[in-house]
Amino acid sequence: MFKRSIPALMPLALACSALAAEEPGPETATEGERSGAASFPVTDLFSLDRIVVTATRTERLAFTTPASVSRISRDEISLIQPYGFQDVFEAVPGVSIFGGPRRIAEEPSIRGFADEQVVIRVDGGRLNFNKAHGGRFLFDPELIDSIEVLRGAGSALYGSGALGGVFVIETSTGRSRLGEQDGLGLRLGGGYDDNGDQWQANLTAYGQHGSFDWLAALTRRDVGEDLVDGSGNDILATRDEIEAQLLKLGFEPDSNQRLELSVEGFDNQGLNPTNSNEVATATNLVDRLTERRQTRLSYRNDDPALTWLDLTATLYRNEVEATEFRLDDGRVDVTDFDTRGLDLVNSIDFGRRGDEPLRLTVGTELYRDRQSGLRNGQARRQFPDAEVDYQAAFAQLELPLAGGVALIPGLRYDDFSYSADGDFPDRDESQTTPRLALGWQPADSTYLWVEYAEAFRAPSLTELYADGVHFVVPLGPGQVVINEFVPTPELEPEQSSQFQVGARWRTPRLGESDFSLSLEATAHRSDVDDFVDQFVTFISGPPAFDPITQTAVFPGITSNRNVDARIEGAEFTAELAHARGYVRLGLTLLDGERRNGGGELASLQSDRLTLAAGLYLFDRQLRLGGEWIAARGRDDVPEGALTTPGYGKVDLNAAWLPRAGALAGFEFRLGFDNLLDRDYRIHPNAIDQPGRSLRLSIAREFQWLN
């Protein structure tokens, strides 16, 4: 669908870079300013000194936040050179991205809660798209400025879907690129991945003048051949083309206020199976175009002179349309999903007690999900026309007590109502979700915390109302299975009670050395009521003879049911850091089962150990790094469910960011993903991940500062 010439674009971009480097105009700034020369930042992933927002909707130091939060910066994403979001989150404890390696199929999992049991927010807008067998990461990593991941129940602040946690993604702005200085900037980049013959090109232009700033970005990726797994076999139907766009306009009348308008787009064109998680065959391929558009208007006012006002307001619309042309018979499916919302949050500051704020945060959230589906121009029962409206209000108090103790209670009320075409009755429900967190800092180096929180997820529109044929499977001459969805409009919301306890310890100087050390450990347990479990009965009864087709038709059903489950686990991280490098360790342990003797759960992510190290050389202009990942096999699954063997993989990377000479301002990166070419799957994927991949990228950034 897209007409690309990415390989041709890269030499053009680099030629422009070289030309600009050789011929500075009379209006350019000094060499250091003009080149936009960069250096490697201190990594954020395990840092306890960073500021985080997601856990409380307010700014807090990560070390003294009674929640599990990880932050990934734009610089760290650039070092990874990610093929997809599995690469981005691979080192984050408790987090897994499954559904790949097709990028259109990637779905999130946090502590065993997957897909719609996790909230994704992009620049404050909810991304609720939930087509069966389809992914939810419908944006490009190149446009991201930062990601925060909240692990654990988040419904007291984020409402429906936050059983496992929340991904909060922020894209770049002109002001974030230029800081306090006025001027213009231009970044040109390109990359190549030999596994799949993938070319990438990106262009970002930005500027700032007084109260105004802007940013426009375009990125393209083209996988020209099927990916190859660690055994040397093609992973069929993994070619795709991606284009992502971002336009942001900002206005700040003073240092306390910001008005921002953004338009973001994402297009993925690929030849994939109808179920993009499964093995490709001659009969299940579709030519799929997935398009997403987000329009957003936001306002912030955090005047410190007005202690009662720290306001953020976000008005947004997220539209997703997926068009699938099935090659086998020419069938055309069109899926539309639209989310419109308003999010208001305000904090009232009553002062501080020591280092802890006394702060009340209140907010309201209104949004509507609407879906519709067509098949060959007619209403599609598998994705029926339906909508759900949410109205919510929440409050949270950050209350410092004596002796370094702080208490954070919170409460949210959600009201939601469903309506659908056909004979389904309208439905109105509500949920109240509390949270209570307690933190204690007995010394500067130590922080202990405990949290009890409840969370819920209202059933999706498809889970409630899907009808019609799910799949058709020939059994042999004159025999066929026709499996049909059974609507479940009475399906109850999933509800969980979660308890977690954590400890952190840090020292800026380990003994007499120049090393710093930080440790963090968390244990968690979730009891889930009315867990939505889809079950497929391949053949549900005796066959019936169809005189028209002269075949024996065996019936089958696909339906949803509520079951009770328990998920528990632990996470541990350690970081030994020095001005010249670091060593990081991450451990994820997870177990779960259906309660009341119901057996195992099928899709829990594997236990995982990560060990990473990095070395900075030549005044932090050169970085050498590597990561080893070991995952335990997952065979404690229900009878007949897919098992996954354990695996280990090694990744290496190097990056050079020269700050002087003719190459100042260039960024060179080299990476080997799955260096030892291991054949492996990520549970519960049915298909393998890519084998060894050589990744190269080059970028050049210019800044003309006033």
Secondary structure as GFF3:
##gff-version 3
##sequence-region A 1 706
A	DSSP	alpha_helix	6	22	.	.	.	ID=ss1
A	DSSP	alpha_helix	31	35	.	.	.	ID=ss2
A	DSSP	beta_strand	51	52	.	.	.	ID=ss3
A	DSSP	beta_strand	60	61	.	.	.	ID=ss4
A	DSSP	three_ten_helix	62	64	.	.	.	ID=ss5
A	DSSP	beta_strand	68	73	.	.	.	ID=ss6
A	DSSP	alpha_helix	74	80	.	.	.	ID=ss7
A	DSSP	alpha_helix	85	89	.	.	.	ID=ss8
A	DSSP	beta_strand	95	98	.	.	.	ID=ss9
A	DSSP	three_ten_helix	103	105	.	.	.	ID=ss10
A	DSSP	beta_strand	107	110	.	.	.	ID=ss11
A	DSSP	beta_strand	113	114	.	.	.	ID=ss12
A	DSSP	three_ten_helix	115	117	.	.	.	ID=ss13
A	DSSP	beta_strand	118	122	.	.	.	ID=ss14
A	DSSP	beta_strand	125	126	.	.	.	ID=ss15
A	DSSP	three_ten_helix	141	143	.	.	.	ID=ss16
A	DSSP	beta_strand	144	151	.	.	.	ID=ss17
A	DSSP	alpha_helix	155	158	.	.	.	ID=ss18
A	DSSP	beta_strand	165	171	.	.	.	ID=ss19
A	DSSP	alpha_helix	174	178	.	.	.	ID=ss20
A	DSSP	beta_strand	183	193	.	.	.	ID=ss21
A	DSSP	beta_strand	198	209	.	.	.	ID=ss22
A	DSSP	beta_strand	212	223	.	.	.	ID=ss23
A	DSSP	beta_strand	227	228	.	.	.	ID=ss24
A	DSSP	beta_strand	234	235	.	.	.	ID=ss25
A	DSSP	beta_strand	240	251	.	.	.	ID=ss26
A	DSSP	beta_strand	257	273	.	.	.	ID=ss27
A	DSSP	beta_strand	285	301	.	.	.	ID=ss28
A	DSSP	beta_strand	311	326	.	.	.	ID=ss29
A	DSSP	beta_strand	332	353	.	.	.	ID=ss30
A	DSSP	beta_strand	356	375	.	.	.	ID=ss31
A	DSSP	beta_strand	378	379	.	.	.	ID=ss32
A	DSSP	beta_strand	386	400	.	.	.	ID=ss33
A	DSSP	three_ten_helix	402	404	.	.	.	ID=ss34
A	DSSP	beta_strand	405	420	.	.	.	ID=ss35
A	DSSP	beta_strand	427	443	.	.	.	ID=ss36
A	DSSP	beta_strand	446	457	.	.	.	ID=ss37
A	DSSP	alpha_helix	461	465	.	.	.	ID=ss38
A	DSSP	beta_strand	468	476	.	.	.	ID=ss39
A	DSSP	beta_strand	479	485	.	.	.	ID=ss40
A	DSSP	beta_strand	494	507	.	.	.	ID=ss41
A	DSSP	beta_strand	516	537	.	.	.	ID=ss42
A	DSSP	beta_strand	544	546	.	.	.	ID=ss43
A	DSSP	beta_strand	551	578	.	.	.	ID=ss44
A	DSSP	beta_strand	581	594	.	.	.	ID=ss45
A	DSSP	beta_strand	599	600	.	.	.	ID=ss46
A	DSSP	beta_strand	608	617	.	.	.	ID=ss47
A	DSSP	beta_strand	622	631	.	.	.	ID=ss48
A	DSSP	beta_strand	647	656	.	.	.	ID=ss49
A	DSSP	beta_strand	666	673	.	.	.	ID=ss50
A	DSSP	beta_strand	693	705	.	.	.	ID=ss51
###
